[in-house]
Amino acid sequence: MQVSEVMTLGCETIGAGESLQAAAQRMRDQDIGALFVSDDSGQVIGIITDRDITVRAVAAGVDAGSEVSQFMSRDVISCYQNDDLETAANIMEEQQIRRLMVCDEQDQPVGMLSQADIARVLGRAPLTDEMLRHISEPGGQHSQRH
């Protein structure tokens, strides 16, 4: 099975200078858990998740007007839409991350693949159990690079 069969199409983005509150509202309105962060030219420069907002900002008492760029993960790890699902799951496991940016053959972002997308398709298959166990291990860097 290919990533393109499971991924969420489209890339919801937010500007690096926008507020955490704006990011949280967009996630709520779109019913999603992450946004790609773009610079002024539209280039993806990071990712911010609902967990980043909750754990790194709110729990630290940070003002909701603070810029997304201060709390995003700067390195975005990606895979290709024609990669097989096991390859993508292995990347997530190795990097201990829950989301991958999905790119086309020209390295342009076309969507996102989440741990939940894989679990939805594979159910409780051994691959899913193994991936969940490794992603949840403590000690991994908080990064989204590839």
Secondary structure, 3 states (H helix, E strand, C coil): CEHHHCCEECCCEEECCCEHHHHHHHHHHHCCCEEEEECCCCCEEEEEEHHHHHHHHHHHCCCCCCEHHHCCECCECEEECCCEHHHHHHHHHHHCCCEEEEECCCCCEEEEEEHHHHHHHHCCCHHHHHHHHHHCCCCCCCCECC
